[in-house]
Amino acid sequence: MEKELIEKLYLTANLTDKELGRLIENRTNEDFALLSERARQRCNEEYGNKVYMRGLIEFSSYCKNDCLYCGLRRSNKNAQRYRLSAEEIISCCETGYKLGFRTFVLQGGEDAFYSDDLFCEIIRSVKKKFPDAAVTLSLGERSHNSFKRLFEAGADRYLLRHETADSEHYGRLHPKELSLENRMSCLKSLKEIGYQTGCGFMVGSPYQTTDCIVKDLRFIKDFQPHMVGIGPFIPHKDTPFGEEKAGTLELTLFLLSIIRLLLPKVLLPATTALGTISPTGREQGIKAGANVVMPNLSPVGVRKKYAIYDNKICTGEEAAECLECLGRRVKTAGGELVVDRGDSKIPIK
Ligand code: SAM
């Protein structure tokens, strides 16, 4: 058992690359029991048992990119495409606000229909109507100037998973027009501009090795993001990775705990993908140190169409039902869903 390494990680919030690799490669159930106990302890010290909720509005399933893992990729001719109007997006926020959401996450494929002007208008309207709510964007890669304009319009946070910190691995998951260099430069811009910034990666994506994961963890530790989104890779049948194996619950939970201990103040979601590979995935995520959940606030009629992977959960329920069920789940994991913006405790710049 790697008890010493786990205690060192708990006490110093760091390990060497070699030690991280060893902890991951040699992991046992016993290790996970201690690691997740320490991670939960750390999370409670920083945030108590509060679990912050973010209303996810998946505004467009159009995407100009062709990422090999994603069901929204432009080459997927079977994908059902939709886009929400500004009014529809604001109406989702209205529903969410009444339910207690104080963060709205606008996420979508990279869809040129939404110009900077249109996004700025949407952000301004949401902030005007709900001044005590935060707006998080997850729009993919844009120019520094575009990120700046959206920030100046009132956006508070930006989620852009780095996907993998190994450039060769990045090249195997993406078409050649996308590069790790540009992804990283976007992340740098976001932080410089003043966004609460989130990076992250898929666990168990094709060709991922322990070495790749160690690079991901080192990048996360060095970059000091405010949020980290990790979830298992899940194949989508109409992509080149349709026959690949999904990432495991067990490794995802193990990594959630490591990330909590590396960055004690990080906002760490128990993702929908985790709930998709296991019926109790999100509860287990919270027990392992996660403190954010992101239920779907998109109109019920479009939820199935935002199919980034197969068998995604919560595509049929109304927002209120979804939230009630989630509240119960969070409680069974010892957490408490709260009405709060849930800002990061890490300084902005
Ligand atoms: N277009 C934006 C971007 O690229 O950041 C946001 C939308 S994108 C669909 C959001 C995230 O979904 C990606 O960062 C990726 O990690 C995740 N994702 C895509 N396909 C997935 C799959 N098959 N399994 C698990 N996660 C996936």
Residues whose N, C-alpha, C, O or C-beta is under 5 A from the ligand:
A	BS01	SAM	Y69 C70 G71 G108 G109 E110 S138 L139 G140 L159 L160 R161 M202 P232 F233 I234 P235 H236 A273 I308 Y309
